Amino acid sequence: RFRTWHRFRNADRHKPLVILIGGASGVGKTSVSVALANQLRISRLESTDSIRQIMRLMIAPDLIPALHASSYTAWKVAGAVSVDDKNPVISAFREQAMRVGVGVKAIISRALEENDSVIIDGVHLLPDLIDLKSFEDDAIFIWVNLHIEDSKQYAERFKKRSKEATKRSAHRYIENIDAILEIQKHILSIGKAHKIRAYENTDFEETAQNLLTYILDRLHKVPV
């Protein structure tokens, strides 16, 4: 695997590597992304939360209400969903993901123009809303999802994160845990339909190592 990565890194003309890490809020996407970026020496690291924040500054709440809320509370915003929506949590989440997906494609396009590898993580990464066909000949795409199945362990993860990042109160996450789990179920369902591998992130180091192994095994099969 080391030889595979060395061969890829030192090839005169290799395609950029685009790693997409999806999953619901709090599953550890960013921590795993940073670990992979360090191990693979990828300097470009992006988050769909950052893309959404930029879009919020450019688009008024009256135009796209769902964009100006969290992925799991967007359904509570007036005008984000219609009275006919059978599942308002997922409808509002998908509306938000569709808008953010435009920014995701822009990030990928810019990275490919500069022949740079990039890691993008975020809750908004849904393969049925982000069409990558126009890029598939110009990059090596690796898409995975992270998840946590045990709701109690999930809640504990939020409590731990709130201690590390004081502005991210655990209360608002735990209060909306049902919506978060519903979004997680949807992400995994869409991912399974598109043959995206899912990893349960109960142990950070193990998950990071498993993803690194998977990425290098994929690269081993790619002619350089």
C-alpha positions as CSV (number, residue, x, y, z in Angstrom):
1,R,0.0,0.0,0.0
2,F,2.9,2.3,0.7
3,R,4.3,1.6,-2.8
4,T,0.9,2.3,-4.2
5,W,0.7,5.7,-2.6
6,H,4.3,6.5,-3.5
7,R,3.6,5.5,-7.1
8,F,0.5,7.7,-7.2
9,R,2.1,10.7,-5.6
10,N,5.1,10.6,-7.9
11,A,3.5,9.9,-11.2
12,D,4.1,12.7,-13.8
13,R,0.5,13.0,-14.7
14,H,-1.9,11.4,-12.2
15,K,-5.5,12.3,-11.8
16,P,-6.5,14.2,-8.7
17,L,-8.0,12.2,-5.9
18,V,-11.5,13.5,-4.7
19,I,-12.6,11.9,-1.4
20,L,-16.2,12.6,-0.3
21,I,-17.1,11.7,3.3
22,G,-20.8,11.9,4.1
23,G,-22.9,11.3,7.2
24,A,-25.3,12.9,9.6
25,S,-24.3,15.6,12.2
26,G,-21.9,14.4,14.8
27,V,-20.6,11.1,13.4
28,G,-17.0,12.4,13.2
29,K,-16.7,13.3,9.5
30,T,-14.3,16.2,10.1
31,S,-12.0,14.4,12.5
32,V,-11.7,11.5,10.1
33,S,-11.2,13.9,7.1
34,V,-8.4,15.7,8.9
35,A,-6.7,12.4,9.8
36,L,-6.8,11.2,6.2
37,A,-5.6,14.6,4.9
38,N,-2.5,14.3,7.1
39,Q,-1.8,10.7,6.2
40,L,-2.3,11.3,2.5
41,R,-0.7,14.8,2.4
42,I,-3.8,16.4,0.9
43,S,-3.7,20.1,1.7
44,R,-7.2,20.9,0.3
45,L,-9.9,20.1,2.9
46,E,-13.4,21.4,2.5
47,S,-16.7,21.1,4.4
48,T,-20.3,21.5,3.2
49,D,-21.0,23.4,6.4
50,S,-18.5,26.1,5.2
51,I,-20.2,26.1,1.7
52,R,-23.6,26.5,3.3
53,Q,-22.3,29.4,5.5
54,I,-21.0,31.3,2.5
55,M,-24.3,30.7,0.6
56,R,-26.2,32.1,3.7
57,L,-24.3,35.4,3.3
58,M,-25.3,35.6,-0.3
59,I,-28.9,34.4,-0.3
60,A,-31.7,35.9,1.9
61,P,-33.7,33.7,4.2
62,D,-36.9,34.7,2.4
63,L,-35.6,33.1,-0.8
64,I,-34.4,29.8,0.5
65,P,-35.6,29.4,4.2
66,A,-34.2,25.9,4.6
67,L,-30.7,27.1,3.9
68,H,-30.6,29.3,7.0
69,A,-31.1,26.4,9.5
70,S,-29.3,23.3,10.6
71,S,-29.8,20.2,8.5
72,Y,-31.9,18.7,11.3
73,T,-34.0,21.8,12.1
74,A,-34.7,23.1,8.6
75,W,-38.1,21.5,8.6
76,K,-39.1,23.7,11.5
77,V,-38.5,26.9,9.4
78,A,-41.6,28.6,8.1
79,G,-41.8,28.2,4.3
80,A,-39.1,25.4,4.2
81,V,-41.7,22.7,3.5
82,S,-45.2,22.5,2.3
83,V,-48.2,21.1,4.2
84,D,-48.3,18.2,1.8
85,D,-44.8,16.9,2.6
86,K,-45.2,13.4,4.1
87,N,-41.8,13.6,5.7
88,P,-40.9,17.3,6.4
89,V,-37.6,16.4,8.0
90,I,-36.2,14.7,4.9
91,S,-37.9,17.1,2.5
92,A,-36.3,20.2,4.1
93,F,-33.0,18.4,4.4
94,R,-32.9,17.4,0.8
95,E,-33.8,21.0,-0.2
96,Q,-30.9,22.3,1.7
97,A,-28.6,19.5,0.4
98,M,-29.6,20.3,-3.2
99,R,-28.6,24.0,-2.8
100,V,-25.3,23.2,-1.1
101,G,-24.6,20.6,-3.8
102,V,-24.1,23.4,-6.3
103,G,-21.2,24.7,-4.1
104,V,-19.8,21.2,-3.8
105,K,-19.5,20.8,-7.6
106,A,-17.9,24.2,-7.7
107,I,-15.2,23.2,-5.2
108,I,-14.5,20.0,-7.2
109,S,-14.4,21.9,-10.5
110,R,-11.8,24.3,-9.1
111,A,-9.7,21.5,-7.6
112,L,-9.6,19.7,-10.9
113,E,-8.7,22.9,-12.8
114,E,-5.6,23.2,-10.5
115,N,-5.0,19.4,-10.6
116,D,-5.3,19.2,-6.8
117,S,-6.6,16.4,-4.7
118,V,-9.4,17.4,-2.2
119,I,-11.3,15.9,0.7
120,I,-14.9,17.1,1.2
121,D,-16.9,16.1,4.2
122,G,-20.5,17.0,5.1
123,V,-24.0,16.0,5.8
124,H,-25.1,17.4,2.4
125,L,-23.3,14.9,0.3
126,L,-26.1,12.9,-1.4
127,P,-25.2,11.1,-4.6
128,D,-28.6,11.5,-6.2
129,L,-28.4,15.3,-5.8
130,I,-24.7,15.7,-6.8
131,D,-24.1,14.5,-10.4
132,L,-20.4,13.9,-10.9
133,K,-20.6,12.4,-14.3
134,S,-19.1,15.4,-16.0
135,F,-16.0,15.0,-13.8
136,E,-15.5,11.2,-13.8
137,D,-12.9,11.2,-16.5
138,D,-10.8,13.9,-14.8
139,A,-10.5,12.5,-11.2
140,I,-10.5,9.5,-9.0
141,F,-13.6,9.6,-6.9
142,I,-13.9,7.8,-3.6
143,W,-17.1,8.3,-1.7
144,V,-17.9,6.9,1.8
145,N,-20.4,7.4,4.5
146,L,-19.9,7.4,8.3
147,H,-22.6,6.5,10.8
148,I,-23.3,5.7,14.4
149,E,-26.2,3.3,15.1
150,D,-26.4,3.3,18.9
151,S,-28.5,6.4,19.8
152,K,-27.0,6.5,23.4
153,Q,-23.5,6.4,22.0
154,Y,-24.5,9.1,19.5
155,A,-25.8,11.4,22.3
156,E,-22.5,10.8,24.2
157,R,-20.6,11.9,21.1
158,F,-22.4,15.2,21.1
159,K,-21.7,15.7,24.8
160,K,-18.0,15.1,24.3
161,R,-17.9,17.4,21.3
162,S,-19.6,20.2,23.2
163,K,-16.8,20.1,25.8
164,E,-14.2,20.4,23.0
165,A,-16.1,23.1,21.1
166,T,-18.0,25.2,23.6
167,K,-20.1,27.0,21.0
168,R,-21.6,23.7,19.9
169,S,-24.0,23.0,22.7
170,A,-24.9,19.3,23.1
171,H,-28.4,20.2,24.2
172,R,-29.6,21.3,20.7
173,Y,-28.3,18.1,19.1
174,I,-29.7,15.8,21.7
175,E,-33.0,17.6,21.6
176,N,-33.2,16.9,17.8
177,I,-31.7,13.4,18.0
178,D,-34.7,11.8,16.3
179,A,-34.4,14.1,13.3
180,I,-30.7,13.5,13.1
181,L,-31.2,9.7,13.2
182,E,-33.9,10.0,10.5
183,I,-31.5,12.0,8.3
184,Q,-28.8,9.4,8.9
185,K,-31.1,6.6,7.8
186,H,-31.9,8.5,4.6
187,I,-28.2,9.2,3.9
188,L,-27.4,5.5,4.3
189,S,-30.3,4.4,2.2
190,I,-29.3,6.7,-0.7
191,G,-25.7,5.6,-0.3
192,K,-26.6,1.9,-0.4
193,A,-28.6,2.5,-3.6
194,H,-25.5,4.1,-5.2
195,K,-23.1,1.4,-3.8
196,I,-21.3,3.8,-1.4
197,R,-19.5,2.0,1.4
198,A,-20.6,2.9,4.9
199,Y,-18.4,2.7,8.1
200,E,-19.7,2.8,11.6
201,N,-17.5,5.3,13.4
202,T,-17.4,3.9,16.9
203,D,-13.6,4.0,17.1
204,F,-12.0,7.0,15.4
205,E,-8.6,5.5,14.9
206,E,-10.0,2.2,13.5
207,T,-12.3,4.1,11.2
208,A,-9.5,6.3,9.9
209,Q,-7.3,3.3,9.3
210,N,-10.1,1.4,7.6
211,L,-10.7,4.3,5.2
212,L,-7.0,4.7,4.5
213,T,-6.8,1.0,3.6
214,Y,-9.9,1.2,1.4
215,I,-8.5,4.3,-0.4
216,L,-5.1,2.7,-1.1
217,D,-6.7,-0.5,-2.2
218,R,-8.8,1.5,-4.7
219,L,-5.7,3.4,-5.9
220,H,-3.9,0.1,-6.4
221,K,-6.4,-0.8,-9.1
222,V,-6.0,2.5,-10.9
223,P,-3.5,2.6,-13.8
224,V,-1.1,5.6,-13.4
